[in-house]
């Protein structure tokens, strides 16, 4: 299961949500996700940030976001 929440500043979210044993996807006002057939694609003008197991991963627009 993945939690999705609204985040304006990724650095602030990092302080609040790490460590996380459930993947958390942080989206800014200028980013989003496109989901089709188990494929998640980062869309928009800013990157998508994923927090999971003490790891912060950043996915630029038009990249595939792996969801475990």
N, CA, C and O atoms as CSV, one atom per row, in Angstrom:
chain,resi,resn,atom,element,x,y,z
A,1,UNK,N,N,0.843,-1.180,0.000
A,1,UNK,CA,C,0.000,0.000,0.000
A,1,UNK,C,C,0.889,1.244,0.000
A,1,UNK,O,O,1.922,1.269,0.669
A,2,UNK,N,N,0.497,2.255,-0.734
A,2,UNK,CA,C,1.245,3.503,-0.826
A,2,UNK,C,C,0.358,4.655,-0.398
A,2,UNK,O,O,-0.776,4.777,-0.861
A,3,UNK,N,N,0.876,5.514,0.495
A,3,UNK,CA,C,0.150,6.712,0.900
A,3,UNK,C,C,0.490,7.828,-0.063
A,3,UNK,O,O,1.645,7.969,-0.464
A,4,UNK,N,N,-0.490,8.616,-0.437
A,4,UNK,CA,C,-0.258,9.773,-1.297
A,4,UNK,C,C,-0.696,11.003,-0.518
A,4,UNK,O,O,-1.818,11.042,-0.013
A,5,UNK,N,N,0.172,12.013,-0.410
A,5,UNK,CA,C,-0.166,13.230,0.300
A,5,UNK,C,C,0.370,14.423,-0.466
A,5,UNK,O,O,1.233,14.281,-1.333
A,6,UNK,N,N,-0.143,15.592,-0.146
A,6,UNK,CA,C,0.251,16.822,-0.821
A,6,UNK,C,C,1.450,17.404,-0.093
A,6,UNK,O,O,1.433,17.520,1.132
A,7,UNK,N,N,2.490,17.771,-0.830
A,7,UNK,CA,C,3.708,18.282,-0.203
A,7,UNK,C,C,4.231,19.451,-1.008
A,7,UNK,O,O,4.479,19.316,-2.206
A,8,UNK,N,N,4.402,20.585,-0.377
A,8,UNK,CA,C,4.916,21.767,-1.059
A,8,UNK,C,C,6.440,21.746,-1.093
A,8,UNK,O,O,7.042,22.125,-2.097
A,9,UNK,N,N,7.063,21.308,-0.012
A,9,UNK,CA,C,8.520,21.322,0.076
A,9,UNK,C,C,9.017,19.936,0.482
A,9,UNK,O,O,8.762,19.493,1.603
A,10,UNK,N,N,9.722,19.248,-0.416
A,10,UNK,CA,C,10.164,17.873,-0.164
A,10,UNK,C,C,11.054,17.788,1.071
A,10,UNK,O,O,10.943,16.818,1.821
A,11,UNK,N,N,11.926,18.754,1.312
A,11,UNK,CA,C,12.834,18.712,2.457
A,11,UNK,C,C,12.040,18.671,3.760
A,11,UNK,O,O,12.386,17.904,4.659
A,12,UNK,N,N,10.997,19.466,3.884
A,12,UNK,CA,C,10.171,19.462,5.084
A,12,UNK,C,C,9.471,18.137,5.280
A,12,UNK,O,O,9.346,17.663,6.409
A,13,UNK,N,N,9.016,17.537,4.211
A,13,UNK,CA,C,8.351,16.236,4.290
A,13,UNK,C,C,9.338,15.168,4.731
A,13,UNK,O,O,8.981,14.260,5.482
A,14,UNK,N,N,10.571,15.272,4.269
A,14,UNK,CA,C,11.590,14.292,4.641
A,14,UNK,C,C,11.756,14.264,6.165
A,14,UNK,O,O,11.865,13.188,6.753
A,15,UNK,N,N,11.776,15.416,6.794
A,15,UNK,CA,C,11.949,15.477,8.239
A,15,UNK,C,C,10.759,14.883,8.975
A,15,UNK,O,O,10.926,14.293,10.043
A,16,UNK,N,N,9.570,15.028,8.424
A,16,UNK,CA,C,8.376,14.539,9.095
A,16,UNK,C,C,8.125,13.049,8.906
A,16,UNK,O,O,7.579,12.409,9.805
A,17,UNK,N,N,8.503,12.481,7.772
A,17,UNK,CA,C,8.028,11.152,7.431
A,17,UNK,C,C,9.089,10.058,7.377
A,17,UNK,O,O,8.733,8.898,7.172
A,18,UNK,N,N,10.368,10.365,7.548
A,18,UNK,CA,C,11.373,9.309,7.551
A,18,UNK,C,C,11.661,8.899,8.983
A,18,UNK,O,O,11.695,9.783,9.839
A,19,UNK,N,N,11.872,7.633,9.314
A,19,UNK,CA,C,11.789,6.471,8.436
A,19,UNK,C,C,10.338,6.061,8.190
A,19,UNK,O,O,9.471,6.274,9.038
A,20,UNK,N,N,10.089,5.485,7.051
A,20,UNK,CA,C,8.754,5.040,6.689
A,20,UNK,C,C,8.821,3.612,6.172
A,20,UNK,O,O,9.631,3.296,5.300
A,21,UNK,N,N,7.983,2.770,6.702
A,21,UNK,CA,C,7.944,1.382,6.253
A,21,UNK,C,C,6.868,1.172,5.200
A,21,UNK,O,O,6.737,0.086,4.636
A,22,UNK,N,N,6.107,2.214,4.944
A,22,UNK,CA,C,5.121,2.213,3.866
A,22,UNK,C,C,5.571,3.279,2.875
A,22,UNK,O,O,5.853,4.406,3.284
A,23,UNK,N,N,5.646,2.958,1.577
A,23,UNK,CA,C,6.078,3.985,0.614
A,23,UNK,C,C,5.169,5.217,0.655
A,23,UNK,O,O,3.945,5.097,0.700
A,24,UNK,N,N,5.783,6.392,0.638
A,24,UNK,CA,C,5.041,7.651,0.609
A,24,UNK,C,C,5.457,8.407,-0.642
A,24,UNK,O,O,6.649,8.577,-0.902
A,25,UNK,N,N,4.476,8.862,-1.420
A,25,UNK,CA,C,4.739,9.622,-2.637
A,25,UNK,C,C,4.422,11.083,-2.356
A,25,UNK,O,O,3.304,11.419,-1.965
A,26,UNK,N,N,5.418,11.955,-2.558
A,26,UNK,CA,C,5.231,13.392,-2.338
A,26,UNK,C,C,5.092,14.081,-3.687
A,26,UNK,O,O,5.943,13.937,-4.564
A,27,UNK,N,N,4.010,14.830,-3.838
A,27,UNK,CA,C,3.745,15.555,-5.082
A,27,UNK,C,C,3.669,17.047,-4.782
A,27,UNK,O,O,3.049,17.460,-3.802
A,28,UNK,N,N,4.299,17.848,-5.626
A,28,UNK,CA,C,4.155,19.297,-5.489
A,28,UNK,C,C,2.917,19.738,-6.263
A,28,UNK,O,O,2.216,18.922,-6.863
A,29,UNK,N,N,2.665,21.032,-6.237
A,29,UNK,CA,C,1.532,21.570,-6.991
A,29,UNK,C,C,1.736,21.446,-8.498
A,29,UNK,O,O,0.773,21.514,-9.262
A,30,UNK,N,N,2.981,21.264,-8.929
A,30,UNK,CA,C,3.295,21.203,-10.357
A,30,UNK,C,C,3.728,19.805,-10.798
A,30,UNK,O,O,4.363,19.657,-11.842
A,31,UNK,N,N,3.391,18.778,-10.012
A,31,UNK,CA,C,3.729,17.405,-10.406
A,31,UNK,C,C,2.514,16.522,-10.237
A,31,UNK,O,O,1.537,16.893,-9.587
A,32,UNK,N,N,2.593,15.352,-10.831
A,32,UNK,CA,C,1.483,14.414,-10.732
A,32,UNK,C,C,1.922,13.036,-11.149
A,32,UNK,O,O,3.087,12.812,-11.477
A,33,UNK,N,N,0.970,12.099,-11.135
A,33,UNK,CA,C,1.226,10.720,-11.525
A,33,UNK,C,C,0.202,10.290,-12.549
A,33,UNK,O,O,-0.967,10.668,-12.475
A,34,UNK,N,N,0.648,9.498,-13.504
A,34,UNK,CA,C,-0.233,8.870,-14.477
A,34,UNK,C,C,-0.083,7.375,-14.262
A,34,UNK,O,O,1.029,6.850,-14.326
A,35,UNK,N,N,-1.193,6.675,-14.007
A,35,UNK,CA,C,-1.153,5.244,-13.708
A,35,UNK,C,C,-1.971,4.497,-14.744
A,35,UNK,O,O,-3.127,4.834,-15.000
A,36,UNK,N,N,-1.349,3.460,-15.349
A,36,UNK,CA,C,-2.053,2.613,-16.305
A,36,UNK,C,C,-1.398,1.240,-16.312
A,36,UNK,O,O,-0.190,1.123,-16.518
A,37,UNK,N,N,-2.193,0.206,-16.087
A,37,UNK,CA,C,-1.724,-1.181,-16.143
A,37,UNK,C,C,-0.469,-1.409,-15.313
A,37,UNK,O,O,0.525,-1.911,-15.838
A,38,UNK,N,N,-0.488,-1.058,-14.043
A,38,UNK,CA,C,0.627,-1.268,-13.111
A,38,UNK,C,C,1.884,-0.482,-13.456
A,38,UNK,O,O,2.959,-0.804,-12.950
A,39,UNK,N,N,1.783,0.530,-14.294
A,39,UNK,CA,C,2.915,1.405,-14.611
A,39,UNK,C,C,2.569,2.801,-14.091
A,39,UNK,O,O,1.502,3.338,-14.389
A,40,UNK,N,N,3.483,3.378,-13.314
A,40,UNK,CA,C,3.285,4.715,-12.757
A,40,UNK,C,C,4.312,5.641,-13.399
A,40,UNK,O,O,5.513,5.376,-13.351
A,41,UNK,N,N,3.836,6.722,-13.997
A,41,UNK,CA,C,4.694,7.665,-14.704
A,41,UNK,C,C,4.607,9.032,-14.033
A,41,UNK,O,O,3.512,9.533,-13.774
A,42,UNK,N,N,5.777,9.641,-13.748
A,42,UNK,CA,C,5.812,10.990,-13.196
A,42,UNK,C,C,5.473,11.979,-14.313
A,42,UNK,O,O,6.047,11.914,-15.400
A,43,UNK,N,N,4.543,12.889,-14.040
A,43,UNK,CA,C,4.157,13.887,-15.037
A,43,UNK,C,C,4.184,15.271,-14.397
A,43,UNK,O,O,4.214,15.402,-13.173
A,44,UNK,N,N,4.173,16.283,-15.225
A,44,UNK,CA,C,4.139,17.654,-14.732
A,44,UNK,C,C,5.452,18.374,-14.984
A,44,UNK,O,O,6.204,18.030,-15.897
A,45,UNK,N,N,5.716,19.388,-14.153
A,45,UNK,CA,C,6.887,20.242,-14.337
A,45,UNK,C,C,7.935,20.078,-13.243
A,45,UNK,O,O,9.045,20.594,-13.372
A,46,UNK,N,N,7.603,19.369,-12.171
A,46,UNK,CA,C,8.539,19.147,-11.067
A,46,UNK,C,C,8.621,17.655,-10.760
A,46,UNK,O,O,7.722,16.900,-11.131
A,47,UNK,N,N,9.682,17.222,-10.091
A,47,UNK,CA,C,9.848,15.793,-9.830
A,47,UNK,C,C,8.871,15.262,-8.781
A,47,UNK,O,O,8.276,16.014,-8.009
A,48,UNK,N,N,8.732,13.948,-8.788
A,48,UNK,CA,C,7.969,13.206,-7.788
A,48,UNK,C,C,8.982,12.645,-6.794
A,48,UNK,O,O,10.018,12.115,-7.196
A,49,UNK,N,N,8.688,12.758,-5.502
A,49,UNK,CA,C,9.602,12.283,-4.462
A,49,UNK,C,C,8.957,11.086,-3.766
A,49,UNK,O,O,7.787,11.133,-3.387
A,50,UNK,N,N,9.735,10.010,-3.601
A,50,UNK,CA,C,9.247,8.812,-2.910
A,50,UNK,C,C,10.123,8.565,-1.688
A,50,UNK,O,O,11.348,8.507,-1.797
A,51,UNK,N,N,9.491,8.419,-0.521
A,51,UNK,CA,C,10.179,8.088,0.720
A,51,UNK,C,C,9.848,6.635,1.058
A,51,UNK,O,O,8.677,6.257,1.078
A,52,UNK,N,N,10.868,5.819,1.321
A,52,UNK,CA,C,10.622,4.425,1.688
A,52,UNK,C,C,11.856,3.852,2.366
A,52,UNK,O,O,12.952,3.918,1.810
A,53,UNK,N,N,11.694,3.288,3.564
A,53,UNK,CA,C,12.786,2.656,4.314
A,53,UNK,C,C,14.010,3.565,4.432
A,53,UNK,O,O,15.109,3.154,4.059
A,54,UNK,N,N,13.852,4.758,4.928
A,54,UNK,CA,C,14.958,5.702,5.133
A,54,UNK,C,C,15.634,6.151,3.843
A,54,UNK,O,O,16.739,6.690,3.886
A,55,UNK,N,N,15.000,5.942,2.712
A,55,UNK,CA,C,15.582,6.312,1.421
A,55,UNK,C,C,14.665,7.318,0.737
A,55,UNK,O,O,13.456,7.104,0.648
A,56,UNK,N,N,15.239,8.410,0.257
A,56,UNK,CA,C,14.514,9.404,-0.517
A,56,UNK,C,C,14.935,9.229,-1.978
A,56,UNK,O,O,16.122,9.300,-2.295
A,57,UNK,N,N,13.970,9.001,-2.859
A,57,UNK,CA,C,14.257,8.865,-4.289
A,57,UNK,C,C,13.474,9.931,-5.039
A,57,UNK,O,O,12.301,10.168,-4.753
A,58,UNK,N,N,14.130,10.571,-6.002
A,58,UNK,CA,C,13.516,11.642,-6.789
A,58,UNK,C,C,13.417,11.197,-8.234
A,58,UNK,O,O,14.396,10.744,-8.827
A,59,UNK,N,N,12.209,11.332,-8.802
A,59,UNK,CA,C,11.951,10.919,-10.179
A,59,UNK,C,C,11.538,12.145,-10.995
A,59,UNK,O,O,10.512,12.763,-10.710
A,60,UNK,N,N,12.325,12.496,-11.998
A,60,UNK,CA,C,11.981,13.668,-12.819
A,60,UNK,C,C,10.744,13.388,-13.673
A,60,UNK,O,O,10.382,12.228,-13.875
A,61,UNK,N,N,10.097,14.433,-14.173
A,61,UNK,CA,C,8.946,14.234,-15.055
A,61,UNK,C,C,9.298,13.316,-16.226
A,61,UNK,O,O,10.422,13.330,-16.726
A,62,UNK,N,N,8.335,12.533,-16.645
A,62,UNK,CA,C,8.431,11.567,-17.751
A,62,UNK,C,C,9.223,10.318,-17.391
A,62,UNK,O,O,9.578,9.547,-18.283
A,63,UNK,N,N,9.512,10.093,-16.107
A,63,UNK,CA,C,10.198,8.864,-15.723
A,63,UNK,C,C,9.217,7.904,-15.066
A,63,UNK,O,O,8.194,8.321,-14.523
A,64,UNK,N,N,9.541,6.609,-15.122
A,64,UNK,CA,C,8.727,5.578,-14.493
A,64,UNK,C,C,9.038,5.571,-12.996
A,64,UNK,O,O,10.204,5.597,-12.602
A,65,UNK,N,N,8.002,5.537,-12.171
A,65,UNK,CA,C,8.154,5.508,-10.720
A,65,UNK,C,C,7.858,4.082,-10.252
A,65,UNK,O,O,6.698,3.669,-10.257
A,66,UNK,N,N,8.883,3.317,-9.848
A,66,UNK,CA,C,8.621,1.936,-9.398
A,66,UNK,C,C,7.906,1.943,-8.048
A,66,UNK,O,O,8.327,2.634,-7.120
A,67,UNK,N,N,6.849,1.190,-7.945
A,67,UNK,CA,C,6.090,1.060,-6.707
A,67,UNK,C,C,6.213,-0.383,-6.235
A,67,UNK,O,O,5.829,-1.313,-6.944
A,68,UNK,N,N,6.751,-0.558,-5.037
A,68,UNK,CA,C,6.962,-1.899,-4.488
A,68,UNK,C,C,5.772,-2.352,-3.690
A,68,UNK,O,O,5.774,-3.459,-3.152
